[in-house]
C-alpha cells in the first residue's frame, strides 16, 4: 500500500506560511472583510453587473439591478464614484451591495449584525415610539429618533418607504431586532463632509439641490447627507419676502460656497449663495438701460419718499414722489402705485458707482403743458371744472394736468360776481383764456360776460391796470405755495372782499 503521508519536505514552515500570506495580501493591495464600506469608481458596467475599483488588487462586483430607478433606467455611469458594502468574499471574488437584501433567515441577519452590513427594509407601520420594519421577512423595530437625522414631524410620511438600516440589536435568535437608519445617514454625512472639506474651498461654485425651507432661507444638499444654508438675502438678486418666492423644493441650483463653520455641537455649518454663483446684474446695466429710455417695471416696495421699481432681476430704481404726476400733487406714493403694480417709467439718471437709478412716472406719461399752446389760444372761450377757491381767485381745471387761475381782481369787475360766488368745487364754468405762460406753467383766465367783455380787451391793451392786480394774485398764490399753504386757504369770499374794499375806501 502506498504511503499516503504527505510529503512535507517542500512545504513551507509556519513562519514561511505567514510571510506568504502577508505577500498575498500585499499583492491584493490590502485586506477586505465582510462589512467593510468601499468607495470607488465604476470600472465597467455589463448586462448584469457593475464592477467597482475597491482600491485593492481585487475588483468588487455588484448587481446592476441595484442601480436602476423605478422606470428601469440606469442611474450611474462608468467613472462615477459609488459607496457600497462588502457582503461576501468568495475566493478572489468580492461581492458588493448597497445593503443586504433578498432571501435569508436569522443567520443571515446575525451575520449582517456582526459584520455591520446594512440591511434593506420596508417601513410597514407607525406605532408609539417608532416604526415596524420588515427585513428579510422578519419584523424589526426602528425608534422614531432613528428613522432620520432631522426631527420627524410626520411619521406617516415614512410608512411604505424602503430604506437601508443598520442592525443595532439582535437578540433571542432574531425575535428582538432593533434597527437604525439614522446611524447610516450620519456615517454617510460624515464621509460626505470629509470628502467635501477636502475637495471644496470657500469661493468654489458647485451644484446643489434645495431640500427644505426655513423662515430665514433655504437648505441645499451639497453632498449626500450634507446640507448648507442659503440665506434669504442670498437666494436671488431679486427681492424675496420668503424662500418659496425664489426657489422650490427639489430644484437643482448652482451655489457659491461662502464659508465653513461649526456649531456648538461640532456639526458643520456651510454658508451658500445662489445669487453670487452667477453674474452681478449691475455689471450689465449700461448695456441694458440708458438715460431717457422708457421701460416697464414692477413696483416692489414703497417708502415715504417714493416707490422702488424692479426693472430687471436685481436691478431696482426709485420713483421719487415728486416724479409721480404732472396732474396732481402727491402726498404719499400709495396714492398712485402699490407693490405689484406694473408701470412704465422714464429713466432720469443712472449712478453705477452708487447702484442707483432715478425714475420718473410723470415723464413717461408726458407733460400735459407741452400741448397747451396747440390746445388753447388767448381769447378763446373754454369750459373748465372748479378745483378750488382761494382768496385770490378760483382755480379751474381745463385739461388733465392743466389748471388756470381766474383772479379775484377780474371777478370783482364782473357784471354779476354773485354768479361766481355761488360756484363750488366740481362745477363746470365757462371762462376766457386771458394769458398763457408755458415756461412758468401758468394760465390766467377771465370771466365770460365780464363788463361787456371789456375786461379782456383792456387787459390785452394795458397790462398796468388789471394785469398788475392779476400778477399780484399770482404772487399771493406763489407766496402761499412757498409757505406750504397750498389750496387749503379759505378767505372771505368774493362778496366779502368787495365789502372790505368799500370799508377801506370809506376810511380813506
C-alpha positions as CSV (number, residue, x, y, z in Angstrom):
1,X,0.0,0.0,0.0
2,X,1.4,3.4,-0.9
3,X,2.3,5.7,1.9
4,X,-0.3,8.5,1.9
5,X,1.5,10.5,4.4
6,X,2.0,13.9,2.8
7,X,5.5,14.8,1.8
8,X,6.3,17.9,3.9
9,X,9.8,18.3,2.5
10,X,8.8,21.0,0.1
11,X,6.0,22.6,2.3
12,X,6.8,25.9,3.9
13,X,7.4,26.2,7.6
14,X,4.8,28.0,9.8
15,X,6.8,31.3,9.6
16,X,7.2,31.0,5.9
17,X,3.5,30.4,5.5
18,X,2.7,33.6,7.4
19,X,5.1,35.5,5.2
20,X,3.4,34.1,2.1
21,X,0.0,35.3,3.4
22,X,1.4,38.8,4.0
23,X,2.8,38.8,0.5
24,X,-0.5,37.7,-0.9
25,X,-2.3,40.5,1.0
26,X,0.2,43.0,-0.2
27,X,-0.3,41.8,-3.8
28,X,-4.1,42.3,-3.3
29,X,-3.4,45.8,-2.1
30,X,-4.8,45.3,1.4
31,X,-7.3,43.1,3.3
32,X,-11.0,43.2,2.7
33,X,-13.5,42.0,5.2
34,X,-17.3,41.4,5.1
35,X,-19.0,44.6,6.3
36,X,-16.3,46.9,5.0
37,X,-17.6,50.1,3.4
38,X,-16.0,50.6,0.0
39,X,-15.9,53.9,-2.0
40,X,-14.5,53.7,-5.5
41,X,-15.1,54.5,-9.2
42,X,-17.1,52.2,-11.5
43,X,-14.7,50.4,-13.8
44,X,-17.2,48.9,-16.2
45,X,-20.9,48.1,-16.5
46,X,-22.1,44.8,-18.0
47,X,-25.5,43.5,-18.8
48,X,-26.0,42.2,-15.2
49,X,-23.2,43.6,-13.1
50,X,-21.4,46.8,-12.1
51,X,-17.6,46.4,-11.5
52,X,-16.1,48.7,-8.9
53,X,-12.5,49.5,-8.1
54,X,-12.1,48.6,-4.4
55,X,-8.7,50.2,-4.0
56,X,-7.0,46.8,-3.9
57,X,-5.9,44.2,-6.4
58,X,-9.4,42.7,-6.3
59,X,-12.3,44.4,-8.0
60,X,-15.7,44.3,-6.5
61,X,-18.9,43.2,-8.3
62,X,-22.4,44.5,-7.6
63,X,-25.8,43.5,-9.1
64,X,-26.8,46.0,-11.8
65,X,-30.4,46.0,-10.6
66,X,-29.4,48.0,-7.5
67,X,-28.6,50.9,-9.7
68,X,-31.9,51.0,-11.7
69,X,-34.6,53.5,-10.9
70,X,-38.4,52.7,-10.8
71,X,-38.6,53.1,-14.6
72,X,-35.6,50.7,-15.1
73,X,-33.2,53.5,-16.1
74,X,-29.5,53.1,-15.0
75,X,-28.6,55.8,-12.5
76,X,-24.8,55.5,-12.7
77,X,-22.1,55.6,-15.3
78,X,-18.6,54.4,-15.8
79,X,-16.1,56.5,-13.9
80,X,-18.7,57.6,-11.3
81,X,-17.8,57.0,-7.7
82,X,-20.1,54.9,-5.6
83,X,-20.2,53.7,-2.0
84,X,-21.1,50.0,-1.3
85,X,-20.7,47.4,1.4
86,X,-18.7,44.1,1.2
87,X,-21.4,41.5,1.7
88,X,-19.5,38.4,0.7
89,X,-15.9,37.1,-0.1
90,X,-15.7,34.0,-2.2
91,X,-12.1,33.2,-3.1
92,X,-10.9,36.1,-5.2
93,X,-14.5,37.5,-5.7
94,X,-15.7,40.5,-3.7
95,X,-19.4,40.9,-3.7
96,X,-20.7,44.4,-3.1
97,X,-24.2,45.8,-2.3
98,X,-25.9,48.9,-1.1
99,X,-27.4,46.7,1.6
100,X,-28.2,43.0,2.4
101,X,-31.4,42.1,0.5
102,X,-33.3,39.1,-0.7
103,X,-33.9,35.8,1.0
104,X,-32.3,35.0,4.3
105,X,-33.1,34.0,7.8
106,X,-31.9,34.6,11.3
107,X,-28.4,33.5,10.5
108,X,-28.1,36.0,7.6
109,X,-29.3,38.8,9.9
110,X,-27.0,37.7,12.6
111,X,-24.1,37.8,10.1
112,X,-25.1,41.3,9.0
113,X,-25.4,42.4,12.6
114,X,-21.9,41.1,13.5
115,X,-20.3,42.3,10.3
116,X,-22.0,45.7,10.3
117,X,-23.6,45.2,6.9
118,X,-26.7,47.3,6.3
119,X,-30.0,45.5,5.5
120,X,-32.8,46.7,3.3
121,X,-36.1,47.1,5.0
122,X,-39.6,48.4,4.3
123,X,-41.4,50.5,6.9
124,X,-44.8,48.8,7.3
125,X,-46.4,50.7,10.1
126,X,-46.1,53.6,12.5
127,X,-46.7,52.9,16.2
128,X,-45.9,54.5,19.6
129,X,-42.3,55.4,19.8
130,X,-41.3,54.2,16.3
131,X,-41.9,52.1,13.3
132,X,-42.4,48.4,12.3
133,X,-39.8,47.5,9.6
134,X,-39.8,44.3,7.6
135,X,-36.3,43.0,6.9
136,X,-35.7,39.6,5.2
137,X,-39.3,38.6,6.0
138,X,-38.8,39.4,9.8
139,X,-40.2,42.2,11.8
140,X,-37.8,44.7,13.3
141,X,-38.4,47.9,15.3
142,X,-36.9,51.3,14.4
143,X,-37.2,54.0,17.2
144,X,-38.7,57.3,15.8
145,X,-35.4,59.1,16.7
146,X,-33.5,56.7,14.4
147,X,-35.6,57.0,11.3
148,X,-33.9,60.2,10.1
149,X,-31.3,62.8,11.1
150,X,-33.9,65.6,11.2
151,X,-36.8,65.6,13.6
152,X,-39.7,63.6,12.2
153,X,-42.8,65.9,12.2
154,X,-45.0,63.5,10.1
155,X,-44.3,59.8,11.0
156,X,-46.8,58.6,8.4
157,X,-44.6,60.0,5.6
158,X,-42.1,57.1,6.2
159,X,-44.7,54.3,6.0
160,X,-44.4,52.4,2.8
161,X,-40.8,53.6,2.2
162,X,-37.9,51.2,1.7
163,X,-34.6,52.3,3.3
164,X,-31.3,50.8,4.3
165,X,-30.9,50.1,8.0
166,X,-28.1,49.2,10.4
167,X,-29.0,46.4,12.9
168,X,-28.2,47.8,16.3
169,X,-29.7,45.0,18.4
170,X,-30.0,41.3,17.5
171,X,-31.3,39.1,20.4
172,X,-33.2,35.8,21.0
173,X,-32.4,34.4,17.6
174,X,-33.9,37.2,15.8
175,X,-37.1,37.7,17.8
176,X,-35.9,41.1,19.1
177,X,-34.3,43.1,16.3
178,X,-33.8,46.9,16.5
179,X,-32.6,48.9,13.5
180,X,-31.4,52.4,12.8
181,X,-31.5,54.4,9.6
182,X,-30.0,57.4,11.3
183,X,-26.7,55.6,12.0
184,X,-26.2,55.0,8.3
185,X,-27.2,58.6,7.4
186,X,-24.7,60.0,10.0
187,X,-21.9,57.8,8.7
188,X,-22.8,58.9,5.1
189,X,-22.8,62.5,6.2
190,X,-19.5,62.2,8.0
191,X,-17.9,60.7,4.9
192,X,-19.5,63.3,2.7
193,X,-18.3,66.1,5.0
194,X,-14.8,64.8,4.9
195,X,-14.7,64.5,1.1
196,X,-16.4,67.8,0.8
197,X,-14.0,69.7,3.0
198,X,-11.0,68.0,1.3
199,X,-12.2,69.0,-2.2
200,X,-14.2,72.2,-1.9
201,X,-13.0,75.7,-0.7
202,X,-14.8,78.9,0.0
203,X,-15.4,80.7,-3.3
204,X,-16.0,77.5,-5.2
205,X,-19.2,77.2,-7.3
206,X,-20.8,73.8,-7.1
207,X,-24.2,72.1,-7.8
208,X,-26.8,71.6,-5.1
209,X,-30.4,70.6,-4.6
210,X,-33.0,72.5,-2.5
211,X,-34.1,70.2,0.4
212,X,-36.1,72.3,2.8
213,X,-37.2,75.8,3.8
214,X,-36.8,77.9,6.9
215,X,-38.1,81.4,7.7
216,X,-34.5,82.8,7.2
217,X,-33.6,80.9,4.0
218,X,-33.4,77.5,2.3
219,X,-31.2,74.5,2.9
220,X,-29.5,72.8,-0.1
221,X,-27.8,69.4,-0.2
222,X,-24.2,69.8,-1.5
223,X,-23.2,66.2,-0.9
224,X,-25.0,63.1,0.2
225,X,-26.5,63.8,3.6
226,X,-24.7,67.2,3.9
227,X,-26.6,70.4,3.7
228,X,-25.7,74.1,3.5
229,X,-27.8,77.2,4.2
230,X,-28.7,79.8,1.5
231,X,-29.8,82.8,3.5
232,X,-32.9,84.7,2.3
233,X,-30.7,87.6,1.1
234,X,-28.6,85.2,-1.0
235,X,-31.3,83.3,-2.8
236,X,-31.8,85.8,-5.6
237,X,-30.7,89.2,-6.9
238,X,-34.5,90.0,-6.8
239,X,-36.0,90.9,-3.5
240,X,-37.7,87.8,-1.9
241,X,-40.0,88.0,1.1
242,X,-39.9,84.2,1.7
243,X,-37.8,81.4,0.3
244,X,-40.6,80.0,-1.8
245,X,-40.6,83.2,-3.8
246,X,-37.1,82.4,-5.2
247,X,-36.7,78.6,-5.3
248,X,-38.7,75.3,-5.0
249,X,-38.2,72.1,-3.2
250,X,-36.1,69.6,-5.2
251,X,-34.9,72.3,-7.5
252,X,-31.3,71.8,-8.8
253,X,-29.3,75.0,-8.3
254,X,-25.8,76.3,-8.6
255,X,-24.3,77.8,-5.4
256,X,-21.2,79.6,-4.4
257,X,-19.6,78.4,-1.1
258,X,-19.2,81.4,1.1
259,X,-17.8,79.9,4.4
260,X,-17.4,76.9,6.6
261,X,-18.1,76.8,10.3
262,X,-19.2,74.5,13.1
263,X,-22.0,74.9,15.6
264,X,-21.6,74.3,19.4
265,X,-22.1,70.6,18.9
266,X,-19.4,70.4,16.3
267,X,-21.8,69.9,13.4
268,X,-20.8,71.6,10.1
269,X,-22.3,74.9,9.0
270,X,-21.9,75.7,5.4
271,X,-23.0,79.2,4.1
272,X,-24.0,79.3,0.4
273,X,-25.2,81.8,-2.1
274,X,-27.2,81.3,-5.2
275,X,-27.1,84.9,-6.5
276,X,-23.3,85.1,-6.2
277,X,-22.9,82.0,-8.2
278,X,-24.0,83.9,-11.3
279,X,-23.0,87.3,-12.7
280,X,-23.9,90.6,-10.9
281,X,-26.8,92.1,-12.9
282,X,-25.4,95.6,-12.2
283,X,-22.4,94.7,-14.4
284,X,-24.6,94.9,-17.4
285,X,-26.8,97.9,-16.5
286,X,-25.1,100.2,-19.0
287,X,-25.8,97.6,-21.8
288,X,-29.5,97.3,-21.0
289,X,-30.5,100.8,-19.9
290,X,-29.8,104.4,-20.8
291,X,-30.9,107.8,-19.6
292,X,-34.1,108.8,-21.4
293,X,-35.3,105.2,-22.0
294,X,-38.9,104.3,-21.3
295,X,-39.0,100.9,-19.7
296,X,-41.5,98.7,-17.9
297,X,-41.0,97.6,-14.3
298,X,-42.7,96.1,-11.3
299,X,-43.3,98.1,-8.1
300,X,-41.6,96.1,-5.3
301,X,-42.0,98.4,-2.2
302,X,-43.0,101.8,-1.0
303,X,-41.2,104.4,1.1
304,X,-42.3,107.8,2.4
305,X,-40.2,109.5,-0.3
306,X,-41.2,107.3,-3.3
307,X,-41.6,103.8,-4.8
308,X,-39.0,101.3,-5.8
309,X,-39.4,99.6,-9.2
310,X,-37.6,96.4,-10.3
311,X,-36.5,96.9,-13.9
312,X,-34.7,93.5,-14.2
313,X,-33.8,90.8,-11.7
314,X,-31.6,92.5,-9.1
315,X,-31.9,96.0,-10.6
316,X,-34.2,98.5,-8.9
317,X,-34.8,102.1,-9.5
318,X,-36.6,104.8,-7.4
319,X,-39.6,107.0,-8.5
320,X,-39.4,110.0,-6.1
321,X,-42.8,111.2,-5.0
322,X,-42.1,114.5,-6.9
323,X,-41.8,112.4,-10.2
324,X,-45.1,110.7,-9.9
325,X,-47.6,113.0,-11.5
326,X,-47.9,116.2,-13.6
327,X,-51.6,116.5,-13.0
328,X,-51.8,116.5,-9.2
329,X,-49.8,116.9,-6.0
330,X,-48.9,113.6,-4.5
331,X,-48.9,113.3,-0.7
332,X,-47.8,109.7,-0.5
333,X,-46.7,107.1,-3.1
334,X,-49.7,104.8,-2.4
335,X,-51.9,107.5,-3.8
336,X,-50.5,106.5,-7.2
337,X,-49.0,103.0,-7.1
338,X,-48.9,99.9,-4.9
339,X,-46.5,96.9,-4.6
340,X,-47.1,94.5,-7.5
341,X,-48.2,97.2,-10.0
342,X,-46.5,97.1,-13.4
343,X,-45.7,100.6,-14.5
344,X,-44.0,102.4,-17.4
345,X,-41.3,104.8,-16.3
346,X,-38.7,107.0,-17.8
347,X,-35.0,106.7,-16.7
348,X,-33.8,110.1,-15.5
349,X,-30.3,109.2,-14.1
350,X,-28.0,106.2,-13.7
351,X,-25.3,106.1,-11.0
352,X,-23.4,102.9,-11.4
353,X,-21.0,103.7,-8.5
354,X,-23.8,104.0,-6.0
355,X,-26.1,101.5,-7.8
356,X,-28.9,104.0,-8.1
357,X,-31.3,104.6,-10.9
358,X,-33.7,107.6,-10.8
359,X,-37.0,107.1,-12.5
360,X,-40.0,109.3,-13.5
361,X,-43.6,108.2,-13.8
362,X,-44.8,111.6,-15.0
363,X,-42.1,112.0,-17.7
364,X,-43.1,108.6,-19.1
365,X,-46.7,109.7,-19.2
366,X,-45.8,113.0,-20.9
367,X,-46.1,116.7,-19.8
368,X,-49.6,117.9,-20.4
369,X,-48.3,121.5,-20.7
370,X,-46.3,120.7,-23.8
371,X,-49.6,120.6,-25.8
372,X,-51.1,123.7,-24.2
373,X,-50.1,126.2,-27.0
374,X,-51.7,123.8,-29.5
375,X,-54.8,123.2,-27.5
376,X,-55.6,126.7,-26.1
377,X,-55.3,130.2,-27.6
378,X,-55.6,133.6,-25.9
379,X,-59.1,135.0,-26.3
380,X,-60.7,131.6,-26.6
381,X,-63.8,130.7,-24.6
382,X,-63.5,127.3,-22.9
383,X,-65.1,125.3,-20.2
384,X,-63.4,124.1,-17.0
385,X,-64.1,122.4,-13.7
386,X,-63.7,124.3,-10.5
387,X,-60.9,122.7,-8.5
388,X,-60.6,125.1,-5.5
389,X,-61.5,128.5,-4.2
390,X,-58.9,130.8,-2.7
391,X,-59.0,134.4,-1.5
392,X,-57.0,135.3,-4.6
393,X,-59.4,133.6,-7.0
394,X,-60.7,130.4,-8.5
395,X,-58.5,127.5,-9.7
396,X,-60.2,125.9,-12.8
397,X,-59.0,122.7,-14.4
398,X,-59.1,122.9,-18.2
399,X,-57.5,119.6,-19.1
400,X,-55.7,116.8,-17.2
401,X,-52.7,118.4,-15.5
402,X,-53.6,121.9,-16.8
403,X,-55.2,124.3,-14.3
404,X,-55.7,128.1,-14.7
405,X,-56.4,130.9,-12.3
406,X,-59.4,133.1,-12.5
407,X,-58.1,136.0,-10.4
408,X,-60.2,137.7,-7.8
409,X,-59.3,141.1,-9.4
410,X,-61.2,140.1,-12.5
411,X,-64.2,138.7,-10.6
412,X,-64.6,141.9,-8.7
413,X,-65.2,143.7,-12.1
414,X,-67.6,141.1,-13.4
415,X,-71.1,142.3,-14.1
416,X,-72.6,139.5,-11.9
417,X,-69.9,138.5,-9.4
418,X,-72.5,136.6,-7.4
419,X,-72.7,134.0,-10.1
420,X,-69.1,133.1,-9.5
421,X,-69.5,133.4,-5.8
422,X,-72.0,130.5,-5.8
423,X,-69.9,128.0,-7.7
424,X,-68.2,125.2,-5.8
425,X,-65.6,122.5,-6.4
426,X,-66.7,120.2,-9.2
427,X,-68.9,122.8,-11.0
428,X,-68.4,123.4,-14.7
429,X,-68.0,127.1,-15.7
430,X,-67.1,129.0,-18.9
431,X,-64.0,131.1,-18.9
432,X,-61.9,133.1,-21.4
433,X,-58.2,132.4,-21.8
434,X,-56.6,135.7,-20.9
435,X,-52.9,134.8,-20.7
436,X,-50.7,131.7,-21.2
437,X,-47.2,131.3,-19.6
438,X,-46.0,127.9,-20.6
439,X,-42.5,128.5,-19.1
440,X,-43.9,129.0,-15.6
441,X,-46.9,126.7,-16.3
442,X,-49.4,129.4,-15.6
443,X,-52.7,130.3,-17.3
444,X,-54.7,133.4,-16.4
445,X,-58.5,133.3,-17.1
446,X,-61.2,135.8,-17.3
447,X,-65.0,135.5,-16.7
448,X,-67.3,135.3,-19.6
449,X,-69.7,138.3,-19.8
450,X,-67.5,140.4,-17.6
451,X,-68.3,144.1,-18.1
452,X,-69.5,143.6,-21.7
453,X,-66.2,141.8,-22.5
454,X,-64.2,145.0,-21.9
455,X,-62.1,143.2,-19.3
456,X,-60.3,141.0,-21.8
457,X,-59.8,143.9,-24.4
458,X,-58.4,146.2,-21.7
459,X,-56.1,143.5,-20.3
460,X,-54.6,143.0,-23.7
461,X,-54.3,146.8,-24.3
462,X,-52.9,147.8,-21.0
463,X,-51.3,145.4,-18.5
464,X,-50.7,148.1,-16.0
465,X,-54.2,148.0,-14.7
466,X,-55.9,144.7,-14.1
467,X,-52.7,143.0,-15.3
468,X,-50.8,144.2,-12.3
469,X,-53.6,143.1,-10.0
470,X,-53.6,139.7,-11.7
471,X,-49.9,139.4,-11.1
472,X,-50.4,140.3,-7.5
473,X,-52.9,137.4,-7.3
474,X,-50.4,135.0,-8.8
475,X,-47.7,136.3,-6.4
476,X,-50.1,135.8,-3.4
477,X,-50.6,132.2,-4.7
478,X,-46.9,131.6,-5.1
479,X,-46.2,133.0,-1.7
480,X,-48.9,130.8,-0.2
481,X,-47.4,127.8,-2.1
482,X,-43.9,128.6,-0.8
483,X,-45.1,128.8,2.8
484,X,-46.9,125.5,2.4
485,X,-50.4,126.9,2.2
486,X,-51.3,125.1,-1.0
487,X,-55.0,125.0,-1.7
488,X,-56.1,125.0,1.9
489,X,-56.9,128.7,2.3
490,X,-60.5,129.8,2.7
491,X,-60.9,133.7,2.5
492,X,-63.9,135.8,3.0
493,X,-65.3,135.1,-0.4
494,X,-65.7,137.5,-3.4
495,X,-68.6,139.5,-1.9
496,X,-66.7,139.7,1.4
497,X,-63.7,141.2,-0.4
498,X,-65.9,143.8,-2.1
499,X,-67.3,144.8,1.3
500,X,-63.8,145.0,2.7
501,X,-62.7,147.3,-0.2
502,X,-65.7,149.6,0.4
503,X,-64.9,149.9,4.0
504,X,-61.3,150.8,3.1
505,X,-62.4,153.5,0.7
506,X,-64.7,155.0,3.3
507,X,-61.9,155.2,5.8
508,X,-59.7,156.8,3.2
